[in-house]
Amino acid sequence: MISVVKTLFCIAIFVSIGINFANIVGRYVFLAPIIWAEEILIFLMVWCVFLGSVMVTWEGRHIKMDLISIALPSPFKEIVNFLGAATLILVCLFVGYQAFVVTGLMTRLDQKSVVAEIPMTIPHAAILVGAVAMAIAAVWRFRSHVTGAFGSDTEAATKQVTEAFATDKTKEDAQTR
């Protein structure tokens, strides 16, 4: 699943770059901008955000407020992680359901974008696909979320700062000798 998401993400990025480049050339070389380019770029950006959120969920890299939870003893740390992972799944399912309702509404109303006349089902489907795929990724890697196998951003940042200061101190000591 994650390789499909990464492939779609890369395709959306490269298509965005191509459209943006073509629009720049059209605007400044031929004095004829592509009028639908910005609208499509916004839709592609929405898709990239929601596809990227699936990759972030898969890798357990959401922003976490884990300063206190990493200091908890073992059974309590896993309980907090369990509650966090369960909440993530429930929120994703709730958002997915709401996006399903709105996407269905856009389809029934045959709503189209103003300039490019793209069916609005397409950008709204990004939220639906992203939320459901995030829920699937969180369920698939639930054990890793609960056990903290992804690591802690707080611990990683602390280690990075400590190593940076240790390296600076080592350099200062070497220079004073």
C-alpha angles and dihedrals in degrees: 000000000000093000090055090050092049091048092050090046092052092047091051091050094049093045088050091051091049094049092045092050092047090049092050092050092045093048101044104026103035097021088230113109122200100252096204096046099093093048092051091045090056091051091048090049090053090052091048092052094052094042089048090052089058090054091047090051092048091053094042092238102135115133105272132194092213102141092111100029094059089058093053119106118256107274093043094047091055091047091053091046090048091052091048094050092045090050090050091053094046093048091048091051091048092050090044091054092048091048089050090055094047094043090051090050091051089050094049092047091045088226114187133191117260103244109017094034090223113163107260087224087080099061092038090051088063089069092047094048093042096049095046093045090049090053091049092048091049092049092045092052096032094124091053090051092050097045093045092238090152091064130231125288089210092055091045092050092047091050092048093051092045092051091047092052091044090052091048091049091049090051091049091049091049092050094050092054 
